[in-house]
Amino acid sequence: MEKFISLTDTAVPLEIENIDTDQIIPARFLKATDKEGFGENLFQDWRFDKAGNPNSEFNLNNKKYKGSILVAGNNFGCGSSREHAAWALKAYGFKVIISSYFADIFKGNSLNNGLLPLQVSPEFLKKIFTAINSNPSEKLHVDLENQLIKITSTEASEKFEIDPYKKNCMINGYDDIDFLVSRKEAIQKFEEKTFQF
């Protein structure tokens, strides 16, 4: 996986609560077994009408919003446990999803795929939406190493929590197998010490 230490970028606001995984990637697109092609179908039923024309009122189609950060309403990623939702967001180009709450399975799937689900307080989420709505070019700074998110123009910031193991994996670009390989020497020493014949 790609290493993630920090990121400063603009964001796409999606001020909708309870966005479930079927809205993120509709079930009819789940036939594939690899990660290719999921980005183009992200939020398919919101991005396009039934004739396939872009919905100009949906923010992912609004040219004034861009960036690798998605800022969403409370309870993002609820619903079914499909890993494809994280695949679609990552393939579309998002590196960070910000919300005031994430469904546990979605959070795990995201972290396993190098996508950072960054949980902030409801109050700080409102500050982010206000900043982006006032200035679509507003940048957010995400510092994973220090677990800090900042709105660059106002310097308003907040600490966030992340599982220490997953933080280590993201900073080093490890998946679970990569992590075990990185500990190969320590594992061998443990085996030699523990299993002496």
C-alpha positions as CSV (number, residue, x, y, z in Angstrom):
1,M,0.0,0.0,0.0
2,E,1.0,3.6,-0.4
3,K,2.5,5.3,2.7
4,F,0.3,7.9,4.4
5,I,2.0,10.3,6.8
6,S,0.3,13.7,6.1
7,L,-1.9,15.3,3.5
8,T,-2.8,18.9,2.7
9,D,-5.6,19.2,0.1
10,T,-9.0,20.6,-0.8
11,A,-12.1,18.6,0.0
12,V,-15.4,17.6,-1.4
13,P,-18.3,18.3,1.0
14,L,-21.2,15.8,1.1
15,E,-23.4,17.1,3.9
16,I,-25.6,14.0,4.1
17,E,-26.1,11.8,7.1
18,N,-26.4,8.0,7.2
19,I,-24.7,7.4,3.8
20,D,-24.7,3.6,3.5
21,T,-22.6,1.3,1.5
22,D,-25.3,0.7,-1.1
23,Q,-25.3,4.4,-1.9
24,I,-21.5,4.4,-2.0
25,I,-21.4,1.5,-4.5
26,P,-24.8,0.0,-5.5
27,A,-25.1,-3.7,-5.3
28,R,-25.4,-4.2,-9.0
29,F,-21.7,-3.4,-9.4
30,L,-20.5,-6.0,-7.0
31,K,-19.9,-8.8,-9.5
32,A,-16.2,-8.1,-9.9
33,T,-13.8,-9.8,-7.5
34,D,-10.8,-7.4,-8.0
35,K,-10.6,-3.7,-7.2
36,E,-10.5,-2.4,-10.8
37,G,-13.3,-0.1,-12.1
38,F,-15.1,0.6,-8.9
39,G,-14.2,4.3,-8.8
40,E,-16.2,5.1,-11.9
41,N,-19.4,3.7,-10.2
42,L,-18.9,5.5,-6.9
43,F,-22.2,7.1,-5.8
44,Q,-23.6,6.0,-9.2
45,D,-27.3,6.6,-8.4
46,W,-26.5,10.1,-7.0
47,R,-24.0,11.2,-9.6
48,F,-26.2,10.3,-12.6
49,D,-29.8,10.2,-13.5
50,K,-31.6,7.1,-15.0
51,A,-30.5,8.2,-18.5
52,G,-26.9,8.3,-17.4
53,N,-26.6,12.1,-17.4
54,P,-24.6,13.8,-14.6
55,N,-26.6,15.2,-11.8
56,S,-25.4,18.8,-11.6
57,E,-26.7,19.2,-8.0
58,F,-24.5,16.5,-6.6
59,N,-21.2,17.8,-5.3
60,L,-18.9,15.2,-6.9
61,N,-20.1,16.7,-10.2
62,N,-19.6,20.3,-9.1
63,K,-16.4,21.6,-10.6
64,K,-15.8,24.0,-7.8
65,Y,-15.2,21.1,-5.4
66,K,-12.2,18.8,-5.8
67,G,-9.5,17.1,-3.8
68,S,-8.6,13.8,-2.3
69,I,-10.6,14.4,1.0
70,L,-14.3,13.6,1.3
71,V,-16.2,15.3,4.1
72,A,-19.4,13.6,4.9
73,G,-22.3,13.7,7.4
74,N,-22.6,11.6,10.5
75,N,-22.8,7.8,10.4
76,F,-20.9,7.2,7.1
77,G,-20.5,3.7,5.7
78,C,-23.5,2.1,7.5
79,G,-25.4,-0.8,6.0
80,S,-23.9,-3.9,4.5
81,S,-20.3,-4.9,5.2
82,R,-19.1,-4.8,1.5
83,E,-15.4,-4.0,1.2
84,H,-16.2,-2.7,-2.3
85,A,-17.3,0.6,-0.7
86,A,-13.7,1.3,0.4
87,W,-12.4,0.1,-2.9
88,A,-14.7,2.5,-4.8
89,L,-13.8,5.6,-2.7
90,K,-10.0,4.8,-3.0
91,A,-10.2,4.1,-6.7
92,Y,-12.1,7.4,-7.3
93,G,-9.1,9.2,-5.7
94,F,-10.1,9.8,-2.1
95,K,-7.4,9.3,0.5
96,V,-9.2,10.5,3.6
97,I,-12.9,10.4,4.6
98,I,-14.0,12.7,7.4
99,S,-17.1,12.2,9.4
100,S,-18.3,12.5,13.0
101,Y,-19.0,8.7,13.0
102,F,-18.2,5.7,10.9
103,A,-19.7,2.2,10.9
104,D,-17.2,-0.2,12.5
105,I,-16.9,-2.6,9.5
106,F,-16.6,0.2,7.0
107,K,-13.8,1.8,9.2
108,G,-11.9,-1.5,9.2
109,N,-12.3,-2.1,5.5
110,S,-11.1,1.4,4.8
111,L,-8.0,1.1,7.0
112,N,-7.2,-2.3,5.4
113,N,-7.2,-0.6,2.0
114,G,-5.1,2.4,2.8
115,L,-8.1,4.8,3.1
116,L,-8.1,6.9,6.3
117,P,-11.5,7.2,8.0
118,L,-10.9,10.3,10.2
119,Q,-13.5,10.8,12.9
120,V,-14.0,14.3,14.3
121,S,-16.4,15.8,16.8
122,P,-19.8,17.0,15.4
123,E,-18.7,20.5,16.3
124,F,-15.5,20.3,14.4
125,L,-17.3,18.7,11.4
126,K,-19.6,21.7,11.3
127,K,-16.5,24.0,11.2
128,I,-15.1,22.1,8.3
129,F,-18.4,22.3,6.3
130,T,-18.7,26.0,7.1
131,A,-15.1,26.6,5.9
132,I,-15.5,24.6,2.7
133,N,-19.0,26.1,1.9
134,S,-17.5,29.6,2.4
135,N,-14.4,28.9,0.3
136,P,-14.3,25.7,-1.9
137,S,-10.5,26.2,-2.2
138,E,-10.1,25.8,1.6
139,K,-7.4,23.3,2.4
140,L,-7.4,20.8,5.2
141,H,-4.2,19.4,6.7
142,V,-4.2,15.9,8.0
143,D,-1.2,14.9,10.1
144,L,-1.5,11.2,10.8
145,E,1.8,11.0,12.7
146,N,0.5,13.5,15.3
147,Q,-3.1,12.6,14.9
148,L,-4.2,16.2,14.1
149,I,-6.5,17.7,11.5
150,K,-6.4,21.4,10.8
151,I,-8.4,23.9,8.7
152,T,-5.6,25.8,7.2
153,S,-7.1,29.3,6.8
154,T,-8.3,29.5,10.4
155,E,-5.8,27.2,12.1
156,A,-8.7,25.5,13.9
157,S,-7.6,22.0,14.7
158,E,-8.6,18.9,16.5
159,K,-6.9,15.7,17.6
160,F,-8.3,12.4,16.3
161,E,-8.0,8.8,17.4
162,I,-6.8,5.8,15.4
163,D,-5.9,2.2,16.3
164,P,-2.1,2.2,16.9
165,Y,-1.5,-0.9,14.8
166,K,-3.4,0.6,11.8
167,K,-1.6,3.9,12.2
168,N,1.7,2.1,12.0
169,C,0.6,0.2,8.9
170,M,-0.6,3.3,7.1
171,I,2.5,5.3,7.9
172,N,4.7,2.5,6.6
173,G,2.5,1.4,3.7
174,Y,1.9,-2.0,5.2
175,D,-1.0,-4.4,4.8
176,D,-1.3,-7.2,7.4
177,I,1.1,-9.4,5.4
178,D,3.7,-6.7,5.0
179,F,3.6,-6.0,8.7
180,L,4.3,-9.6,9.5
181,V,7.2,-9.7,7.0
182,S,8.6,-6.5,8.6
183,R,8.7,-8.4,11.9
184,K,10.4,-11.5,10.4
185,E,13.6,-11.0,12.4
186,A,11.8,-10.6,15.7
187,I,9.6,-13.6,15.0
188,Q,12.6,-15.7,14.2
189,K,14.3,-14.7,17.5
190,F,11.2,-15.4,19.4
191,E,11.0,-18.9,17.8
192,E,14.6,-19.6,18.6
193,K,14.2,-18.6,22.2
194,T,10.8,-20.3,22.8
195,F,11.2,-23.5,20.8
196,Q,14.6,-24.8,21.8
197,F,14.9,-28.5,21.3
